[in-house]
Amino acid sequence: MKKSKQVVVAGKRKEAIAKATIKPGSGKILINKKPISLFNQLQQLALQEPIILAKPILGKELEGVNIEVNVKGGGIEGQVEASRLAIARAILSYFKKPELKKAFLSYDRFLLIADTRRKETRKPCDSKARARRQKSYR
């Protein structure tokens, strides 16, 4: 079943913002115009989780789409998490299958729902966010 549509979806994590574009193609996945194979193994696995979970449900349909992710801001891990979120959301909105959403949510809810945790701000007159200034009585 060929689809001639294109879907653009965003994902955020900390300071990183990823925009995933899914369209008909040959099954390539590119992050900032680079293949996933250039990332380390743990990052590759995180980026491939949505694809691995969707493969039993979609089968050969998944091989007929290209996914291009443009991500900016934040650090490397934040960018990987934002890309993972964007890829999962793109697959879900492109194929629109309820069992796909159920599979993603039962595996890890952060595949579809953004993680809103942020770094706690530094307090005035202290060294770190939680650490308090030490007192010396001598």
VMD Tcl script that builds the backbone (N, CA, C; Angstrom):
set m [mol new atoms 414]
animate dup $m
set s [atomselect $m all]
$s set {name element resname resid chain x y z} {
  {N N MET 1 A 0.837 -1.181 0.000}
  {CA C MET 1 A 0.000 0.000 0.000}
  {C C MET 1 A 0.884 1.248 0.000}
  {N N LYS 2 A 1.011 1.885 -1.122}
  {CA C LYS 2 A 1.836 3.087 -1.242}
  {C C LYS 2 A 1.049 4.306 -0.810}
  {N N LYS 3 A 1.716 5.140 -0.001}
  {CA C LYS 3 A 1.090 6.386 0.426}
  {C C LYS 3 A 1.921 7.517 -0.154}
  {N N SER 4 A 1.258 8.492 -0.715}
  {CA C SER 4 A 1.980 9.598 -1.339}
  {C C SER 4 A 1.982 10.837 -0.450}
  {N N LYS 5 A 1.808 10.634 0.851}
  {CA C LYS 5 A 1.765 11.782 1.740}
  {C C LYS 5 A 3.093 11.950 2.471}
  {N N GLN 6 A 3.227 13.087 3.108}
  {CA C GLN 6 A 4.414 13.400 3.890}
  {C C GLN 6 A 3.946 13.977 5.221}
  {N N VAL 7 A 4.532 13.514 6.321}
  {CA C VAL 7 A 4.134 13.967 7.647}
  {C C VAL 7 A 5.355 14.538 8.359}
  {N N VAL 8 A 5.184 15.706 8.983}
  {CA C VAL 8 A 6.246 16.335 9.775}
  {C C VAL 8 A 5.770 16.425 11.215}
  {N N VAL 9 A 6.590 15.888 12.136}
  {CA C VAL 9 A 6.239 15.834 13.550}
  {C C VAL 9 A 7.443 16.291 14.362}
  {N N ALA 10 A 7.186 16.940 15.514}
  {CA C ALA 10 A 8.267 17.434 16.359}
  {C C ALA 10 A 8.340 16.658 17.667}
  {N N GLY 11 A 9.543 16.663 18.256}
  {CA C GLY 11 A 9.767 16.067 19.563}
  {C C GLY 11 A 10.779 16.901 20.322}
  {N N LYS 12 A 10.596 17.019 21.648}
  {CA C LYS 12 A 11.505 17.834 22.465}
  {C C LYS 12 A 12.035 17.023 23.637}
  {N N ARG 13 A 13.256 17.340 24.033}
  {CA C ARG 13 A 13.838 16.791 25.260}
  {C C ARG 13 A 14.878 17.782 25.752}
  {N N LYS 14 A 14.689 18.289 26.958}
  {CA C LYS 14 A 15.536 19.334 27.529}
  {C C LYS 14 A 15.617 20.506 26.555}
  {N N GLU 15 A 16.799 20.827 26.048}
  {CA C GLU 15 A 16.943 21.961 25.125}
  {C C GLU 15 A 16.909 21.534 23.659}
  {N N ALA 16 A 16.843 20.241 23.393}
  {CA C ALA 16 A 16.899 19.724 22.025}
  {C C ALA 16 A 15.499 19.684 21.399}
  {N N ILE 17 A 15.426 20.080 20.136}
  {CA C ILE 17 A 14.174 20.047 19.380}
  {C C ILE 17 A 14.428 19.278 18.086}
  {N N ALA 18 A 13.637 18.241 17.851}
  {CA C ALA 18 A 13.788 17.408 16.654}
  {C C ALA 18 A 12.525 17.476 15.821}
  {N N LYS 19 A 12.702 17.593 14.502}
  {CA C LYS 19 A 11.580 17.555 13.572}
  {C C LYS 19 A 11.795 16.376 12.628}
  {N N ALA 20 A 10.870 15.438 12.673}
  {CA C ALA 20 A 10.964 14.236 11.841}
  {C C ALA 20 A 10.014 14.352 10.658}
  {N N THR 21 A 10.531 14.042 9.473}
  {CA C THR 21 A 9.725 14.003 8.253}
  {C C THR 21 A 9.685 12.568 7.773}
  {N N ILE 22 A 8.485 12.040 7.617}
  {CA C ILE 22 A 8.325 10.673 7.116}
  {C C ILE 22 A 7.605 10.744 5.777}
  {N N LYS 23 A 8.160 10.052 4.778}
  {CA C LYS 23 A 7.587 10.059 3.426}
  {C C LYS 23 A 7.920 8.755 2.724}
  {N N PRO 24 A 7.220 8.439 1.654}
  {CA C PRO 24 A 7.506 7.194 0.930}
  {C C PRO 24 A 8.946 7.165 0.429}
  {N N GLY 25 A 9.558 5.989 0.522}
  {CA C GLY 25 A 10.948 5.857 0.082}
  {C C GLY 25 A 11.432 4.430 0.191}
  {N N SER 26 A 12.726 4.297 0.493}
  {CA C SER 26 A 13.359 2.975 0.482}
  {C C SER 26 A 13.728 2.468 1.874}
  {N N GLY 27 A 13.294 3.125 2.931}
  {CA C GLY 27 A 13.558 2.644 4.280}
  {C C GLY 27 A 14.764 3.265 4.950}
  {N N LYS 28 A 15.226 4.413 4.490}
  {CA C LYS 28 A 16.387 5.074 5.098}
  {C C LYS 28 A 15.968 5.898 6.304}
  {N N ILE 29 A 16.858 5.955 7.299}
  {CA C ILE 29 A 16.641 6.790 8.475}
  {C C ILE 29 A 17.871 7.674 8.623}
  {N N LEU 30 A 17.654 8.977 8.514}
  {CA C LEU 30 A 18.765 9.937 8.592}
  {C C LEU 30 A 18.520 10.925 9.724}
  {N N ILE 31 A 19.565 11.183 10.506}
  {CA C ILE 31 A 19.525 12.186 11.562}
  {C C ILE 31 A 20.494 13.285 11.148}
  {N N ASN 32 A 19.989 14.481 10.917}
  {CA C ASN 32 A 20.802 15.599 10.400}
  {C C ASN 32 A 21.597 15.193 9.157}
  {N N LYS 33 A 20.931 14.509 8.240}
  {CA C LYS 33 A 21.484 14.050 6.967}
  {C C LYS 33 A 22.615 13.033 7.115}
  {N N LYS 34 A 22.681 12.368 8.278}
  {CA C LYS 34 A 23.689 11.334 8.527}
  {C C LYS 34 A 22.981 10.046 8.916}
  {N N PRO 35 A 23.481 8.887 8.486}
  {CA C PRO 35 A 22.834 7.627 8.849}
  {C C PRO 35 A 23.007 7.318 10.342}
  {N N ILE 36 A 22.124 6.493 10.857}
  {CA C ILE 36 A 22.156 6.118 12.276}
  {C C ILE 36 A 23.453 5.386 12.617}
  {N N SER 37 A 24.060 4.711 11.654}
  {CA C SER 37 A 25.266 3.915 11.912}
  {C C SER 37 A 26.442 4.748 12.416}
  {N N LEU 38 A 26.391 6.065 12.287}
  {CA C LEU 38 A 27.480 6.912 12.775}
  {C C LEU 38 A 27.397 7.190 14.282}
  {N N PHE 39 A 26.270 6.863 14.914}
  {CA C PHE 39 A 26.116 7.037 16.352}
  {C C PHE 39 A 26.692 5.823 17.076}
  {N N ASN 40 A 26.956 5.966 18.395}
  {CA C ASN 40 A 27.434 4.801 19.138}
  {C C ASN 40 A 26.292 3.804 19.335}
  {N N GLN 41 A 26.624 2.597 19.805}
  {CA C GLN 41 A 25.644 1.511 19.825}
  {C C GLN 41 A 24.429 1.795 20.714}
  {N N LEU 42 A 24.658 2.402 21.859}
  {CA C LEU 42 A 23.544 2.689 22.766}
  {C C LEU 42 A 22.595 3.715 22.152}
  {N N GLN 43 A 23.158 4.731 21.499}
  {CA C GLN 43 A 22.337 5.743 20.835}
  {C C GLN 43 A 21.612 5.145 19.634}
  {N N GLN 44 A 22.273 4.259 18.898}
  {CA C GLN 44 A 21.635 3.585 17.760}
  {C C GLN 44 A 20.421 2.792 18.223}
  {N N LEU 45 A 20.585 2.074 19.342}
  {CA C LEU 45 A 19.488 1.267 19.872}
  {C C LEU 45 A 18.312 2.145 20.295}
  {N N ALA 46 A 18.619 3.276 20.933}
  {CA C ALA 46 A 17.555 4.197 21.352}
  {C C ALA 46 A 16.823 4.756 20.140}
  {N N LEU 47 A 17.546 5.076 19.068}
  {CA C LEU 47 A 16.927 5.624 17.863}
  {C C LEU 47 A 16.118 4.569 17.104}
  {N N GLN 48 A 16.504 3.300 17.226}
  {CA C GLN 48 A 15.819 2.239 16.490}
  {C C GLN 48 A 14.657 1.614 17.265}
  {N N GLU 49 A 14.503 1.951 18.559}
  {CA C GLU 49 A 13.424 1.359 19.360}
  {C C GLU 49 A 12.041 1.512 18.730}
  {N N PRO 50 A 11.655 2.720 18.260}
  {CA C PRO 50 A 10.319 2.823 17.648}
  {C C PRO 50 A 10.166 1.943 16.406}
  {N N ILE 51 A 11.235 1.789 15.640}
  {CA C ILE 51 A 11.183 0.979 14.419}
  {C C ILE 51 A 11.078 -0.499 14.772}
  {N N ILE 52 A 11.855 -0.928 15.784}
  {CA C ILE 52 A 11.829 -2.325 16.218}
  {C C ILE 52 A 10.445 -2.690 16.759}
  {N N LEU 53 A 9.821 -1.772 17.513}
  {CA C LEU 53 A 8.491 -2.043 18.064}
  {C C LEU 53 A 7.406 -2.035 16.988}
  {N N ALA 54 A 7.584 -1.218 15.954}
  {CA C ALA 54 A 6.561 -1.102 14.913}
  {C C ALA 54 A 6.663 -2.210 13.863}
  {N N LYS 55 A 7.832 -2.828 13.744}
  {CA C LYS 55 A 8.045 -3.835 12.696}
  {C C LYS 55 A 7.073 -5.017 12.763}
  {N N PRO 56 A 6.805 -5.629 13.945}
  {CA C PRO 56 A 5.846 -6.743 13.958}
  {C C PRO 56 A 4.427 -6.334 13.568}
  {N N ILE 57 A 4.056 -5.087 13.842}
  {CA C ILE 57 A 2.701 -4.620 13.546}
  {C C ILE 57 A 2.566 -4.213 12.077}
  {N N LEU 58 A 3.574 -3.506 11.562}
  {CA C LEU 58 A 3.483 -2.971 10.197}
  {C C LEU 58 A 4.097 -3.883 9.146}
  {N N GLY 59 A 5.099 -4.660 9.505}
  {CA C GLY 59 A 5.746 -5.566 8.556}
  {C C GLY 59 A 6.478 -4.820 7.455}
  {N N LYS 60 A 6.178 -5.165 6.208}
  {CA C LYS 60 A 6.866 -4.585 5.043}
  {C C LYS 60 A 6.493 -3.129 4.787}
  {N N GLU 61 A 5.386 -2.676 5.353}
  {CA C GLU 61 A 4.967 -1.279 5.159}
  {C C GLU 61 A 6.017 -0.297 5.652}
  {N N LEU 62 A 6.704 -0.659 6.735}
  {CA C LEU 62 A 7.694 0.225 7.356}
  {C C LEU 62 A 8.931 0.394 6.480}
  {N N GLU 63 A 9.236 -0.631 5.664}
  {CA C GLU 63 A 10.401 -0.546 4.782}
  {C C GLU 63 A 10.157 0.383 3.591}
  {N N GLY 64 A 8.932 0.788 3.373}
  {CA C GLY 64 A 8.588 1.650 2.249}
  {C C GLY 64 A 8.570 3.128 2.573}
  {N N VAL 65 A 9.140 3.520 3.730}
  {CA C VAL 65 A 9.158 4.941 4.094}
  {C C VAL 65 A 10.572 5.379 4.491}
  {N N ASN 66 A 10.884 6.622 4.186}
  {CA C ASN 66 A 12.128 7.255 4.626}
  {C C ASN 66 A 11.801 8.182 5.792}
  {N N ILE 67 A 12.682 8.187 6.781}
  {CA C ILE 67 A 12.516 9.082 7.924}
  {C C ILE 67 A 13.741 9.980 8.002}
  {N N GLU 68 A 13.504 11.283 7.907}
  {CA C GLU 68 A 14.588 12.259 8.027}
  {C C GLU 68 A 14.319 13.109 9.256}
  {N N VAL 69 A 15.308 13.204 10.139}
  {CA C VAL 69 A 15.161 13.965 11.376}
  {C C VAL 69 A 16.150 15.119 11.361}
  {N N ASN 70 A 15.652 16.313 11.625}
  {CA C ASN 70 A 16.501 17.492 11.774}
  {C C ASN 70 A 16.425 17.903 13.229}
  {N N VAL 71 A 17.553 17.834 13.934}
  {CA C VAL 71 A 17.565 18.108 15.371}
  {C C VAL 71 A 18.618 19.161 15.686}
  {N N LYS 72 A 18.260 20.074 16.603}
  {CA C LYS 72 A 19.207 21.117 16.995}
  {C C LYS 72 A 19.026 21.457 18.465}
  {N N GLY 73 A 20.044 22.050 19.056}
  {CA C GLY 73 A 19.998 22.466 20.452}
  {C C GLY 73 A 20.315 21.334 21.403}
  {N N GLY 74 A 20.731 21.688 22.613}
  {CA C GLY 74 A 20.983 20.695 23.646}
  {C C GLY 74 A 22.242 19.887 23.412}
  {N N GLY 75 A 22.382 18.826 24.181}
  {CA C GLY 75 A 23.538 17.932 24.066}
  {C C GLY 75 A 23.205 16.718 23.208}
  {N N ILE 76 A 24.164 15.824 23.099}
  {CA C ILE 76 A 24.005 14.656 22.234}
  {C C ILE 76 A 22.883 13.748 22.727}
  {N N GLU 77 A 22.864 13.440 24.030}
  {CA C GLU 77 A 21.832 12.544 24.566}
  {C C GLU 77 A 20.435 13.164 24.462}
  {N N GLY 78 A 20.339 14.455 24.731}
  {CA C GLY 78 A 19.052 15.141 24.587}
  {C C GLY 78 A 18.570 15.105 23.146}
  {N N GLN 79 A 19.501 15.256 22.200}
  {CA C GLN 79 A 19.146 15.201 20.786}
  {C C GLN 79 A 18.681 13.802 20.386}
  {N N VAL 80 A 19.335 12.775 20.929}
  {CA C VAL 80 A 18.942 11.391 20.629}
  {C C VAL 80 A 17.534 11.121 21.175}
  {N N GLU 81 A 17.259 11.558 22.402}
  {CA C GLU 81 A 15.933 11.347 23.001}
  {C C GLU 81 A 14.846 12.120 22.248}
  {N N ALA 82 A 15.168 13.337 21.828}
  {CA C ALA 82 A 14.200 14.132 21.055}
  {C C ALA 82 A 13.942 13.477 19.699}
  {N N SER 83 A 14.986 12.952 19.075}
  {CA C SER 83 A 14.845 12.273 17.779}
  {C C SER 83 A 14.009 11.007 17.916}
  {N N ARG 84 A 14.236 10.268 18.989}
  {CA C ARG 84 A 13.476 9.036 19.257}
  {C C ARG 84 A 11.991 9.337 19.406}
  {N N LEU 85 A 11.689 10.397 20.134}
  {CA C LEU 85 A 10.304 10.824 20.321}
  {C C LEU 85 A 9.679 11.245 18.983}
  {N N ALA 86 A 10.426 12.003 18.194}
  {CA C ALA 86 A 9.917 12.473 16.903}
  {C C ALA 86 A 9.690 11.310 15.934}
  {N N ILE 87 A 10.596 10.333 15.925}
  {CA C ILE 87 A 10.459 9.168 15.035}
  {C C ILE 87 A 9.207 8.374 15.407}
  {N N ALA 88 A 9.014 8.122 16.703}
  {CA C ALA 88 A 7.842 7.357 17.146}
  {C C ALA 88 A 6.545 8.082 16.806}
  {N N ARG 89 A 6.512 9.389 17.044}
  {CA C ARG 89 A 5.312 10.166 16.725}
  {C C ARG 89 A 5.054 10.190 15.224}
  {N N ALA 90 A 6.125 10.268 14.423}
  {CA C ALA 90 A 5.976 10.300 12.963}
  {C C ALA 90 A 5.400 8.979 12.452}
  {N N ILE 91 A 5.920 7.859 12.948}
  {CA C ILE 91 A 5.416 6.545 12.529}
  {C C ILE 91 A 3.947 6.413 12.900}
  {N N LEU 92 A 3.590 6.846 14.112}
  {CA C LEU 92 A 2.202 6.742 14.562}
  {C C LEU 92 A 1.264 7.604 13.732}
  {N N SER 93 A 1.661 8.838 13.434}
  {CA C SER 93 A 0.772 9.726 12.674}
  {C C SER 93 A 0.719 9.357 11.191}
  {N N TYR 94 A 1.749 8.699 10.679}
  {CA C TYR 94 A 1.759 8.297 9.266}
  {C C TYR 94 A 0.864 7.077 9.033}
  {N N PHE 95 A 0.979 6.083 9.904}
  {CA C PHE 95 A 0.243 4.835 9.690}
  {C C PHE 95 A -1.105 4.797 10.403}
  {N N LYS 96 A -1.302 5.576 11.470}
  {CA C LYS 96 A -2.578 5.695 12.175}
  {C C LYS 96 A -3.186 4.348 12.580}
  {N N LYS 97 A -2.389 3.531 13.284}
  {CA C LYS 97 A -2.899 2.243 13.768}
  {C C LYS 97 A -2.955 2.265 15.289}
  {N N PRO 98 A -4.134 1.976 15.883}
  {CA C PRO 98 A -4.266 2.038 17.342}
  {C C PRO 98 A -3.387 1.020 18.079}
  {N N GLU 99 A -3.143 -0.150 17.462}
  {CA C GLU 99 A -2.302 -1.153 18.133}
  {C C GLU 99 A -0.841 -0.692 18.208}
  {N N LEU 100 A -0.453 0.190 17.297}
  {CA C LEU 100 A 0.891 0.774 17.315}
  {C C LEU 100 A 1.054 1.698 18.523}
  {N N LYS 101 A 0.039 2.516 18.766}
  {CA C LYS 101 A 0.056 3.417 19.932}
  {C C LYS 101 A 0.097 2.610 21.220}
  {N N LYS 102 A -0.668 1.552 21.275}
  {CA C LYS 102 A -0.709 0.694 22.458}
  {C C LYS 102 A 0.653 0.040 22.703}
  {N N ALA 103 A 1.310 -0.399 21.629}
  {CA C ALA 103 A 2.636 -1.027 21.752}
  {C C ALA 103 A 3.673 -0.030 22.251}
  {N N PHE 104 A 3.644 1.188 21.718}
  {CA C PHE 104 A 4.590 2.225 22.147}
  {C C PHE 104 A 4.391 2.574 23.619}
  {N N LEU 105 A 3.138 2.796 24.029}
  {CA C LEU 105 A 2.860 3.198 25.404}
  {C C LEU 105 A 3.149 2.087 26.410}
  {N N SER 106 A 2.910 0.840 26.036}
  {CA C SER 106 A 3.181 -0.260 26.958}
  {C C SER 106 A 4.684 -0.498 27.111}
  {N N TYR 107 A 5.474 -0.183 26.083}
  {CA C TYR 107 A 6.930 -0.347 26.165}
  {C C TYR 107 A 7.559 0.796 26.953}
  {N N ASP 108 A 7.294 2.035 26.546}
  {CA C ASP 108 A 7.856 3.210 27.212}
  {C C ASP 108 A 6.992 4.410 26.853}
  {N N ARG 109 A 6.385 5.026 27.848}
  {CA C ARG 109 A 5.469 6.141 27.555}
  {C C ARG 109 A 6.202 7.349 26.990}
  {N N PHE 110 A 7.526 7.444 27.187}
  {CA C PHE 110 A 8.289 8.566 26.654}
  {C C PHE 110 A 8.551 8.430 25.146}
  {N N LEU 111 A 8.039 7.348 24.525}
  {CA C LEU 111 A 8.096 7.253 23.065}
  {C C LEU 111 A 7.073 8.182 22.423}
  {N N LEU 112 A 5.992 8.498 23.140}
  {CA C LEU 112 A 4.949 9.360 22.581}
  {C C LEU 112 A 4.711 10.633 23.382}
  {N N ILE 113 A 5.064 10.621 24.664}
  {CA C ILE 113 A 4.816 11.766 25.531}
  {C C ILE 113 A 6.162 12.390 25.893}
  {N N ALA 114 A 6.281 13.696 25.701}
  {CA C ALA 114 A 7.549 14.384 25.967}
  {C C ALA 114 A 7.869 14.376 27.456}
  {N N ASP 115 A 9.143 14.195 27.761}
  {CA C ASP 115 A 9.629 14.230 29.140}
  {C C ASP 115 A 9.846 15.694 29.514}
  {N N THR 116 A 9.046 16.205 30.435}
  {CA C THR 116 A 9.071 17.642 30.731}
  {C C THR 116 A 10.081 18.027 31.804}
  {N N ARG 117 A 10.856 17.087 32.307}
  {CA C ARG 117 A 11.832 17.431 33.345}
  {C C ARG 117 A 12.903 18.351 32.772}
  {N N ARG 118 A 13.291 19.333 33.572}
  {CA C ARG 118 A 14.327 20.281 33.164}
  {C C ARG 118 A 15.338 20.420 34.286}
  {N N LYS 119 A 16.458 21.024 33.977}
  {CA C LYS 119 A 17.504 21.262 34.967}
  {C C LYS 119 A 17.004 22.293 35.973}
  {N N GLU 120 A 17.237 22.018 37.247}
  {CA C GLU 120 A 16.819 22.968 38.273}
  {C C GLU 120 A 17.768 24.167 38.269}
  {N N THR 121 A 17.218 25.358 38.461}
  {CA C THR 121 A 18.034 26.563 38.374}
  {C C THR 121 A 18.921 26.740 39.603}
  {N N ARG 122 A 20.035 27.394 39.405}
  {CA C ARG 122 A 20.982 27.690 40.473}
  {C C ARG 122 A 20.404 28.788 41.359}
  {N N LYS 123 A 20.533 28.647 42.667}
  {CA C LYS 123 A 20.001 29.636 43.590}
  {C C LYS 123 A 21.064 30.700 43.896}
  {N N PRO 124 A 20.664 31.926 44.200}
  {CA C PRO 124 A 21.642 32.968 44.515}
  {C C PRO 124 A 22.389 32.663 45.813}
  {N N CYS 125 A 23.646 33.017 45.858}
  {CA C CYS 125 A 24.518 32.840 47.027}
  {C C CYS 125 A 24.811 31.375 47.336}
  {N N ASP 126 A 24.509 30.464 46.426}
  {CA C ASP 126 A 24.833 29.053 46.604}
  {C C ASP 126 A 25.650 28.581 45.424}
  {N N SER 127 A 26.288 27.421 45.609}
  {CA C SER 127 A 27.151 26.926 44.550}
  {C C SER 127 A 26.377 26.181 43.466}
  {N N LYS 128 A 25.413 25.346 43.874}
  {CA C LYS 128 A 24.631 24.562 42.911}
  {C C LYS 128 A 23.147 24.688 43.220}
  {N N ALA 129 A 22.323 23.975 42.469}
  {CA C ALA 129 A 20.877 24.067 42.647}
  {C C ALA 129 A 20.429 23.584 44.024}
  {N N ARG 130 A 20.960 22.468 44.479}
  {CA C ARG 130 A 20.545 21.902 45.763}
  {C C ARG 130 A 21.579 22.098 46.869}
  {N N ALA 131 A 22.848 22.215 46.504}
  {CA C ALA 131 A 23.907 22.332 47.520}
  {C C ALA 131 A 23.816 23.672 48.234}
  {N N ARG 132 A 23.989 23.654 49.542}
  {CA C ARG 132 A 23.952 24.878 50.324}
  {C C ARG 132 A 25.381 25.299 50.676}
  {N N ARG 133 A 25.536 26.568 50.945}
  {CA C ARG 133 A 26.851 27.091 51.303}
  {C C ARG 133 A 27.288 26.539 52.653}
  {N N GLN 134 A 28.533 26.088 52.742}
  {CA C GLN 134 A 29.031 25.510 53.988}
  {C C GLN 134 A 29.326 26.597 55.005}
  {N N LYS 135 A 29.096 26.258 56.254}
  {CA C LYS 135 A 29.368 27.215 57.327}
  {C C LYS 135 A 30.604 26.790 58.091}
  {N N SER 136 A 31.421 27.767 58.441}
  {CA C SER 136 A 32.599 27.499 59.257}
  {C C SER 136 A 32.496 28.333 60.515}
  {N N TYR 137 A 32.592 27.706 61.659}
  {CA C TYR 137 A 32.444 28.428 62.926}
  {C C TYR 137 A 33.771 28.774 63.561}
  {N N ARG 138 A 34.868 28.573 62.880}
  {CA C ARG 138 A 36.179 28.873 63.457}
  {C C ARG 138 A 36.863 29.982 62.754}
}
mol reanalyze $m
mol bondsrecalc $m
mol representation Tube
mol addrep $m
